[in-house]
């Protein structure tokens, strides 16, 4: 992902030159990334996908998911079936 400043510079240079590689160099962006943003004609925030999964367990809360009622596998009787 590129910054908004890089995006503005990229689009400005592309309007002047019409060349992706030159515009990418001046905006300090990889040419493939520049092509992606020029083709989409949308700022970086509009192209960023929002993720819905958790990246780590909640440090302040309990796991209230599907494992409710199951043993954690630690402590007395953990190996019993």
For each residue, the residues with C-beta under 8 A, 3 or more apart:
1: 44 47 48
2: 6 7 10 27 29 33 37 44
3: 6 7 44
4: 7 8 43 44 45
5: 8 9
6: 2 3 9 10 27 28 29
7: 2 3 4 10 11 27 37 43 44
8: 4 5 11 12
9: 5 6 12 13 26 27
10: 2 6 7 13 14 23 24 26 27 29 34 37 38
11: 7 8 14 15 37 38
12: 8 9 15 16
13: 9 10 16 17 22 23 26 27
14: 10 11 17 18 19 20 23 34 38
15: 11 12 18
16: 12 13
17: 13 14 22 23
18: 14 15
19: 14 22 23
20: 14 23 24 31 34 35 38
21: 24 25 31 34
22: 13 17 19 25 26
23: 10 13 14 17 19 20 26 27 34 38
24: 10 20 21 27 29 30 31 33 34
25: 21 22 28
26: 9 10 13 22 23
27: 2 6 7 9 10 13 23 24 34
28: 6 25
29: 2 6 10 24 33 34 37
30: 24 33 34
31: 20 21 24 34 35
32: 35 36
33: 2 24 29 30 36 37
34: 10 14 20 21 23 24 27 29 30 31 37 38
35: 20 31 32 38 39
36: 32 33 39 40 47
37: 2 7 10 11 29 33 34 40 41 42 44 47
38: 10 11 14 20 23 34 35 41
39: 35 36
40: 36 37 46 47
41: 37 38
42: 37 46 47
43: 4 7 46 47
44: 1 2 3 4 7 37 47 48
45: 4 48
46: 40 42 43
47: 1 36 37 40 42 43 44
48: 1 44 45
49:
50:
51: 55
52:
53:
54: 57 58
55: 51
56: 59
57: 54 63
58: 54 61 62 63
59: 56
60:
61: 58 64
62: 58
63: 57 58 67
64: 61 68
65: 68
66:
67: 63 70
68: 64 65
69:
70: 67
71: 75 77 78
72: 75 78
73: 78
74: 78
75: 71 72 78
76:
77: 71 80
78: 71 72 73 74 75
79:
80: 77
81:
